[in-house]
């Protein structure tokens, strides 16, 4: 199975912990930084490295086992005593254990492949979080622009109200209401700016560098049409979703464990050879030995039978968990697919509403500037345009997020060049 590792062009300028970015961060910059610094990926990678060692561990008993020993002993009574030496070397080789070793090796390989799928799933989760955080920051930046535009419109309206009041064409209440609306819009702007800073912190944390100062990011909220049928999305998830790949491998490993436990009373054949020398001095006597050993267990008090029953129960459990996971993944895909469909429809409606709100605002500003509009008309127009603009930004964000979530649910996030590890 191919492991996802990022090789971005921007990886040449990876960020160190606590470093600040001097320019605009691209999405690829963020992904490359996450691949290097996110602790979840580091932990998953080391877990995979540890799992890979189990293959050699399972194969080791089938390789020659060489040992050496040396000893000195002194014994006697009173003044009558003597010493003796013993030195030897021996080698043992398992010839056959009737398939137990091969089964253990196969299980270790299946477990390693499952760990590779687990690593891939961890990478997908981190990549999804980076995408979501990046888009959330894009949305927050646009929300600040909307709040700033709303504030500017109210500030312009206040200037007009004061000038009309000074010449006597508007009542004092026009100025008071304009000042109140401006103060309210200032609070909205401050909150939007605070939310933007929070989203910057969330993006830095998703990359695994929580203290990174992010000065700016590219605006990625532009709409790009993308669609896939629900059946194709579900089929893709069943084939490519890393959790399902890992769970199927563990079902296969559980089946191999049944085979292994059924060999509990199987015979084993091994060969051994050795050479030793020593006595009262190192080379007084020497001897060699060689032999074959066949071990045939006759009974183990029911241990093998119990182990087989346990292994079969674990296999049935693994199969049931696989079905449960397939059902959960199917629901996740359907939910993400429906979210994307709804987001697309919401975007169309919100864009139409924003265009109408902008036209209404232009008319209201023109009327108020000409001295024929009133407070209620312009307040409604300014707020209506701000709300419509925010809804459009939200719809764009939902489209981006829904697509990423659907791709994640299908098990195939795209994030730059990928290669086998």
TIKE-601635 format. One record per residue (C-alpha): z, y, x. Coordinates in steps of 0.02 Angstrom, whole numbers, plus 50000, padded with zeros to 5 digits. Each point is the difference from the previous one (the first is absolute). Layout:
# TIKE-601635
w: Z v: Y u: X $
...
//
This chain:
# TIKE-601635
w: 50000 v: 50000 u: 50000 $
w: 49959 v: 50172 u: 50061 $
w: 50145 v: 50113 u: 50030 $
w: 49982 v: 50181 u: 49956 $
w: 50029 v: 50115 u: 50147 $
w: 49938 v: 50178 u: 50005 $
w: 49883 v: 50059 u: 50137 $
w: 49964 v: 50178 u: 49953 $
w: 49908 v: 50130 u: 50101 $
w: 50153 v: 50108 u: 49976 $
w: 50111 v: 49867 u: 50076 $
w: 49973 v: 50080 u: 50171 $
w: 50115 v: 50140 u: 49943 $
w: 50142 v: 49901 u: 49922 $
w: 50158 v: 50096 u: 49962 $
w: 50165 v: 49968 u: 50083 $
w: 50166 v: 50005 u: 49905 $
w: 50056 v: 50176 u: 49961 $
w: 49837 v: 50077 u: 50059 $
w: 49917 v: 50139 u: 49902 $
w: 49817 v: 50005 u: 49954 $
w: 49909 v: 50152 u: 50063 $
w: 49855 v: 49992 u: 49876 $
w: 49945 v: 49923 u: 49838 $
w: 50048 v: 49818 u: 49977 $
w: 49860 v: 49889 u: 49937 $
w: 50034 v: 49844 u: 49900 $
w: 49942 v: 49894 u: 50146 $
w: 50123 v: 50091 u: 50113 $
w: 50141 v: 49954 u: 49882 $
w: 49947 v: 49818 u: 49986 $
w: 49984 v: 49982 u: 50188 $
w: 50173 v: 50074 u: 50024 $
w: 50073 v: 49883 u: 49869 $
w: 49923 v: 49848 u: 50084 $
w: 50088 v: 50048 u: 50162 $
w: 50166 v: 50067 u: 49936 $
w: 50043 v: 49927 u: 49830 $
w: 50149 v: 49883 u: 50024 $
w: 49946 v: 49884 u: 49859 $
w: 49840 v: 49959 u: 50093 $
w: 50094 v: 49976 u: 50164 $
w: 50124 v: 49881 u: 49916 $
w: 49861 v: 49901 u: 49915 $
w: 49903 v: 49987 u: 50164 $
w: 50151 v: 49932 u: 50093 $
w: 50036 v: 49879 u: 49858 $
w: 49823 v: 49936 u: 50018 $
w: 50019 v: 49985 u: 50189 $
w: 50158 v: 49898 u: 49973 $
w: 49913 v: 49888 u: 49875 $
w: 49858 v: 49965 u: 50120 $
w: 50121 v: 49921 u: 50123 $
w: 50042 v: 49863 u: 49875 $
w: 49833 v: 49914 u: 50033 $
w: 50047 v: 49968 u: 50182 $
w: 50175 v: 49951 u: 49945 $
w: 49928 v: 49867 u: 49884 $
w: 49880 v: 49936 u: 50134 $
w: 50128 v: 49996 u: 50142 $
w: 50077 v: 49828 u: 49959 $
w: 49830 v: 49920 u: 50025 $
w: 49982 v: 50065 u: 50177 $
w: 50073 v: 49919 u: 50157 $
w: 50186 v: 50034 u: 50022 $
w: 50049 v: 50008 u: 50184 $
w: 50180 v: 50006 u: 50061 $
w: 50092 v: 49988 u: 50165 $
w: 50182 v: 49968 u: 50040 $
w: 50112 v: 49997 u: 50151 $
w: 50185 v: 49960 u: 50017 $
w: 50136 v: 49968 u: 50128 $
w: 50157 v: 49900 u: 49964 $
w: 50151 v: 49963 u: 50107 $
w: 50132 v: 49867 u: 49960 $
w: 50138 v: 49896 u: 50081 $
w: 50189 v: 49982 u: 50020 $
w: 50110 v: 50081 u: 50132 $
w: 49907 v: 50016 u: 50165 $
w: 49868 v: 49873 u: 49945 $
w: 49860 v: 50096 u: 49913 $
w: 49813 v: 50018 u: 50006 $
w: 49862 v: 50103 u: 49925 $
w: 49837 v: 49951 u: 49915 $
w: 49841 v: 50094 u: 49963 $
w: 49874 v: 49979 u: 49860 $
w: 49834 v: 50091 u: 49977 $
w: 49859 v: 49958 u: 49882 $
w: 49851 v: 50061 u: 49902 $
w: 49936 v: 49933 u: 49835 $
w: 49857 v: 50031 u: 49880 $
w: 49989 v: 49957 u: 49816 $
w: 49844 v: 50004 u: 49893 $
w: 49990 v: 49973 u: 49813 $
w: 49851 v: 49891 u: 49963 $
w: 50006 v: 49995 u: 49812 $
w: 50119 v: 50049 u: 49861 $
w: 49880 v: 49945 u: 49864 $
w: 49937 v: 50174 u: 49956 $
w: 50163 v: 50095 u: 49988 $
w: 49961 v: 50115 u: 50146 $
w: 49824 v: 50039 u: 49937 $
w: 50071 v: 50041 u: 49828 $
w: 50128 v: 50118 u: 50076 $
w: 49864 v: 50087 u: 50099 $
w: 49893 v: 50020 u: 49844 $
w: 50147 v: 50072 u: 49905 $
w: 50034 v: 50123 u: 50142 $
w: 49818 v: 50056 u: 49997 $
w: 50004 v: 50022 u: 49811 $
w: 50161 v: 50100 u: 50016 $
w: 49921 v: 50110 u: 50133 $
w: 49848 v: 50033 u: 49891 $
w: 50117 v: 50045 u: 49858 $
w: 50092 v: 50120 u: 50117 $
w: 49832 v: 50079 u: 50044 $
w: 49970 v: 50030 u: 49814 $
w: 50176 v: 50074 u: 49986 $
w: 49959 v: 50118 u: 50143 $
w: 49839 v: 50050 u: 49914 $
w: 50096 v: 50035 u: 49840 $
w: 50124 v: 50110 u: 50094 $
w: 49857 v: 50099 u: 50076 $
w: 49922 v: 50020 u: 49827 $
w: 50165 v: 50065 u: 49930 $
w: 50020 v: 50127 u: 50141 $
w: 49820 v: 50057 u: 49983 $
w: 50023 v: 50019 u: 49812 $
w: 50156 v: 50106 u: 50028 $
w: 49909 v: 50111 u: 50124 $
w: 49854 v: 50024 u: 49880 $
w: 50117 v: 50039 u: 49855 $
w: 50104 v: 50121 u: 50104 $
w: 49843 v: 50086 u: 50067 $
w: 49930 v: 50024 u: 49825 $
w: 50170 v: 50058 u: 49937 $
w: 50001 v: 50134 u: 50134 $
w: 49822 v: 50050 u: 49952 $
w: 50060 v: 50019 u: 49821 $
w: 50152 v: 50101 u: 50053 $
w: 49893 v: 50119 u: 50103 $
w: 49886 v: 50030 u: 49851 $
w: 50150 v: 50025 u: 49886 $
w: 50061 v: 50136 u: 50118 $
w: 49830 v: 50084 u: 49989 $
w: 50008 v: 49992 u: 49810 $
w: 50176 v: 50073 u: 49999 $
w: 49945 v: 50136 u: 50120 $
w: 49851 v: 50044 u: 49889 $
w: 50116 v: 50007 u: 49849 $
w: 50118 v: 50115 u: 50095 $
w: 49856 v: 50111 u: 50056 $
w: 49935 v: 50015 u: 49821 $
w: 50173 v: 50051 u: 49938 $
w: 50018 v: 50123 u: 50143 $
w: 49833 v: 50078 u: 49955 $
w: 50052 v: 50008 u: 49818 $
w: 50164 v: 50088 u: 50049 $
w: 49906 v: 50132 u: 50098 $
w: 49889 v: 50033 u: 49849 $
w: 50149 v: 50005 u: 49880 $
w: 50089 v: 50129 u: 50109 $
w: 49846 v: 50110 u: 50010 $
w: 49975 v: 49992 u: 49811 $
w: 50184 v: 50039 u: 49970 $
w: 49992 v: 50149 u: 50116 $
w: 49854 v: 50075 u: 49903 $
w: 50082 v: 49955 u: 49834 $
w: 49875 v: 49874 u: 49936 $
w: 50122 v: 49851 u: 50009 $
w: 50182 v: 49982 u: 49951 $
w: 50141 v: 49965 u: 50121 $
w: 50011 v: 49823 u: 49935 $
w: 49830 v: 49964 u: 50077 $
w: 50073 v: 50037 u: 50173 $
w: 50160 v: 49904 u: 49966 $
w: 49904 v: 49846 u: 49939 $
w: 49883 v: 50009 u: 50149 $
w: 50148 v: 50008 u: 50120 $
w: 50081 v: 49850 u: 49913 $
w: 49840 v: 49897 u: 50011 $
w: 49978 v: 50046 u: 50182 $
w: 50177 v: 49945 u: 50043 $
w: 49974 v: 49837 u: 49908 $
w: 49837 v: 49967 u: 50091 $
w: 50087 v: 50037 u: 50165 $
w: 50126 v: 49862 u: 49964 $
w: 49857 v: 49880 u: 49959 $
w: 49916 v: 50045 u: 50165 $
w: 50160 v: 49970 u: 50100 $
w: 50022 v: 49831 u: 49918 $
w: 49820 v: 49953 u: 50037 $
w: 50022 v: 50050 u: 50182 $
w: 50159 v: 49897 u: 50012 $
w: 49911 v: 49851 u: 49925 $
w: 49862 v: 50019 u: 50129 $
w: 50127 v: 49991 u: 50141 $
w: 50074 v: 49844 u: 49922 $
w: 49828 v: 49918 u: 49994 $
w: 49975 v: 50043 u: 50183 $
w: 50162 v: 49910 u: 50041 $
w: 49947 v: 49849 u: 49896 $
w: 49834 v: 49988 u: 50093 $
w: 50088 v: 50011 u: 50168 $
w: 50120 v: 49864 u: 49946 $
w: 49857 v: 49888 u: 49940 $
w: 49926 v: 50015 u: 50174 $
w: 50165 v: 49948 u: 50078 $
w: 50030 v: 50170 u: 50083 $
w: 50121 v: 50087 u: 49881 $
w: 50024 v: 50156 u: 50107 $
w: 49815 v: 50037 u: 50022 $
w: 49953 v: 50178 u: 49955 $
w: 49840 v: 49997 u: 49896 $
w: 49912 v: 50166 u: 50000 $
w: 49853 v: 49953 u: 49890 $
w: 49896 v: 49859 u: 49929 $
w: 49821 v: 49982 u: 49940 $
w: 49974 v: 50018 u: 49813 $
w: 49946 v: 49827 u: 49944 $
w: 50020 v: 50021 u: 49811 $
w: 49814 v: 50020 u: 49966 $
w: 49939 v: 49874 u: 49872 $
w: 49893 v: 49854 u: 50058 $
w: 49934 v: 49882 u: 49869 $
w: 50051 v: 49820 u: 50030 $
w: 50007 v: 49858 u: 49877 $
w: 50016 v: 49812 u: 49992 $
w: 50007 v: 49882 u: 49853 $
w: 50169 v: 49929 u: 49953 $
w: 49939 v: 49821 u: 50025 $
w: 49938 v: 50041 u: 50175 $
w: 50162 v: 50088 u: 50041 $
w: 50105 v: 49850 u: 49946 $
w: 49885 v: 49879 u: 50092 $
w: 50012 v: 50104 u: 50158 $
w: 50190 v: 50002 u: 49989 $
w: 50008 v: 49811 u: 49978 $
w: 49895 v: 49980 u: 50157 $
w: 50062 v: 50137 u: 50116 $
w: 50176 v: 50049 u: 49950 $
w: 50107 v: 49962 u: 50155 $
w: 50153 v: 49944 u: 49901 $
w: 49895 v: 49870 u: 49908 $
w: 49923 v: 49940 u: 50163 $
w: 50174 v: 49982 u: 50075 $
w: 50070 v: 49912 u: 49846 $
w: 49855 v: 49874 u: 49996 $
w: 50029 v: 49961 u: 50183 $
w: 50184 v: 49971 u: 49965 $
w: 49955 v: 49882 u: 49857 $
w: 49892 v: 49904 u: 50123 $
w: 50143 v: 50000 u: 50125 $
w: 50117 v: 49933 u: 49866 $
w: 49877 v: 49859 u: 49966 $
w: 49996 v: 49959 u: 50186 $
w: 50190 v: 49996 u: 49998 $
w: 49995 v: 49863 u: 49869 $
w: 49887 v: 49900 u: 50117 $
w: 50118 v: 50034 u: 50145 $
w: 50156 v: 49944 u: 49907 $
w: 49913 v: 49841 u: 49944 $
w: 49985 v: 49953 u: 50184 $
w: 50189 v: 50003 u: 50022 $
w: 50010 v: 49811 u: 50029 $
w: 49841 v: 49988 u: 50103 $
w: 50011 v: 49920 u: 50174 $
w: 49978 v: 50095 u: 50162 $
w: 49931 v: 49946 u: 50168 $
w: 50039 v: 50084 u: 50167 $
w: 49979 v: 49966 u: 50185 $
w: 50117 v: 50046 u: 50142 $
w: 50002 v: 49988 u: 50189 $
w: 50122 v: 50052 u: 50136 $
w: 50045 v: 49994 u: 50183 $
w: 50174 v: 50016 u: 50075 $
w: 50081 v: 49989 u: 50171 $
w: 50174 v: 50015 u: 50075 $
w: 50163 v: 49906 u: 50030 $
w: 50122 v: 50041 u: 50141 $
w: 49861 v: 50109 u: 50074 $
w: 49847 v: 50075 u: 49919 $
w: 49875 v: 49866 u: 50051 $
w: 50106 v: 49840 u: 50006 $
w: 49913 v: 49925 u: 49849 $
w: 49853 v: 50050 u: 49891 $
w: 49926 v: 49926 u: 49843 $
w: 49870 v: 50035 u: 49867 $
w: 49987 v: 49955 u: 49817 $
w: 49870 v: 50005 u: 49863 $
w: 50000 v: 49942 u: 49821 $
w: 49940 v: 50012 u: 49820 $
w: 50117 v: 50027 u: 49854 $
w: 49957 v: 49956 u: 49820 $
w: 50125 v: 50062 u: 49872 $
w: 49989 v: 49934 u: 49822 $
w: 50129 v: 50074 u: 49878 $
w: 50053 v: 49873 u: 49870 $
w: 50107 v: 50105 u: 49886 $
w: 50074 v: 50174 u: 49998 $
w: 50117 v: 49987 u: 49853 $
w: 49877 v: 50079 u: 49879 $
w: 49974 v: 50159 u: 50102 $
w: 49810 v: 49985 u: 50003 $
w: 49991 v: 49971 u: 49812 $
w: 50106 v: 50154 u: 49967 $
w: 49899 v: 50106 u: 50121 $
w: 49838 v: 49947 u: 49914 $
w: 50071 v: 50044 u: 49829 $
w: 50055 v: 50169 u: 50066 $
w: 49829 v: 50034 u: 50078 $
w: 49911 v: 49956 u: 49838 $
w: 50114 v: 50115 u: 49902 $
w: 49965 v: 50140 u: 50126 $
w: 49813 v: 49968 u: 49980 $
w: 50011 v: 50015 u: 49811 $
w: 50102 v: 50160 u: 50022 $
w: 49869 v: 50072 u: 50118 $
w: 49860 v: 49957 u: 49878 $
w: 50092 v: 50082 u: 49856 $
w: 50034 v: 50156 u: 50105 $
w: 49815 v: 50009 u: 50043 $
w: 49953 v: 49997 u: 49815 $
w: 50130 v: 50134 u: 49966 $
w: 49933 v: 50110 u: 50139 $
w: 49821 v: 49978 u: 49939 $
w: 50056 v: 50058 u: 49828 $
w: 50091 v: 50151 u: 50074 $
w: 49850 v: 50048 u: 50107 $
w: 49884 v: 49985 u: 49850 $
w: 50112 v: 50117 u: 49900 $
w: 50010 v: 50121 u: 50147 $
w: 49811 v: 50005 u: 50015 $
w: 49976 v: 50026 u: 49813 $
w: 50128 v: 50140 u: 50000 $
w: 49922 v: 50086 u: 50150 $
w: 49826 v: 49980 u: 49926 $
w: 50054 v: 50077 u: 49836 $
w: 50088 v: 50142 u: 50092 $
w: 49839 v: 50040 u: 50091 $
w: 49898 v: 49998 u: 49839 $
w: 50125 v: 50114 u: 49914 $
w: 50006 v: 50118 u: 50150 $
w: 49811 v: 50020 u: 49997 $
w: 50001 v: 50045 u: 49816 $
w: 50145 v: 50120 u: 50024 $
w: 49908 v: 50087 u: 50140 $
w: 49849 v: 50037 u: 49890 $
w: 50111 v: 50073 u: 49863 $
w: 50107 v: 50102 u: 50120 $
w: 49849 v: 50076 u: 50087 $
w: 49929 v: 50056 u: 49833 $
w: 50168 v: 50073 u: 49951 $
w: 50013 v: 50092 u: 50166 $
w: 49829 v: 50079 u: 49978 $
w: 50047 v: 50061 u: 49826 $
w: 50169 v: 50064 u: 50061 $
w: 49916 v: 50096 u: 50142 $
w: 49880 v: 50083 u: 49879 $
w: 50145 v: 50047 u: 49886 $
w: 50098 v: 50073 u: 50147 $
w: 49852 v: 50104 u: 50058 $
w: 49982 v: 50071 u: 49825 $
w: 50186 v: 50035 u: 49985 $
w: 50007 v: 50086 u: 50170 $
w: 49850 v: 50104 u: 49956 $
w: 50073 v: 50052 u: 49833 $
w: 50170 v: 50043 u: 50076 $
w: 49920 v: 50098 u: 50140 $
w: 49903 v: 50097 u: 49870 $
w: 50164 v: 50036 u: 49911 $
w: 49961 v: 49904 u: 49840 $
w: 50091 v: 49836 u: 50037 $
w: 50184 v: 49961 u: 49973 $
w: 50139 v: 49906 u: 50087 $
w: 49988 v: 49842 u: 49898 $
w: 49813 v: 49984 u: 50024 $
w: 50003 v: 50016 u: 50189 $
w: 50158 v: 49896 u: 50022 $
w: 49924 v: 49858 u: 49901 $
w: 49838 v: 50013 u: 50098 $
w: 50083 v: 50002 u: 50171 $
w: 50115 v: 49855 u: 49958 $
w: 49862 v: 49904 u: 49913 $
w: 49887 v: 50012 u: 50153 $
w: 50142 v: 49949 u: 50117 $
w: 50040 v: 49848 u: 49893 $
w: 49817 v: 49950 u: 49985 $
w: 49975 v: 50016 u: 50187 $
w: 50154 v: 49897 u: 50035 $
w: 49939 v: 49866 u: 49878 $
w: 49834 v: 49992 u: 50092 $
w: 50089 v: 49980 u: 50166 $
w: 50110 v: 49864 u: 49925 $
w: 49847 v: 49910 u: 49931 $
w: 49914 v: 50006 u: 50170 $
w: 50158 v: 49935 u: 50081 $
w: 50014 v: 49861 u: 49871 $
w: 49819 v: 49948 u: 50033 $
w: 50032 v: 49988 u: 50187 $
w: 50165 v: 49912 u: 49980 $
w: 49935 v: 49879 u: 49868 $
w: 49854 v: 49949 u: 50111 $
w: 50113 v: 49968 u: 50149 $
w: 50121 v: 49902 u: 49892 $
w: 49858 v: 49895 u: 49930 $
w: 49930 v: 49965 u: 50174 $
w: 50175 v: 49951 u: 50056 $
w: 50020 v: 49888 u: 49848 $
w: 49835 v: 49916 u: 50045 $
w: 50057 v: 49976 u: 50180 $
w: 49866 v: 50102 u: 50086 $
w: 50048 v: 50174 u: 50058 $
w: 49872 v: 50086 u: 50109 $
w: 50073 v: 50107 u: 50139 $
w: 49884 v: 50014 u: 50148 $
w: 49932 v: 49868 u: 50117 $
w: 50090 v: 49833 u: 49995 $
w: 49997 v: 49855 u: 50120 $
w: 50080 v: 49830 u: 50019 $
w: 50163 v: 50004 u: 50097 $
//
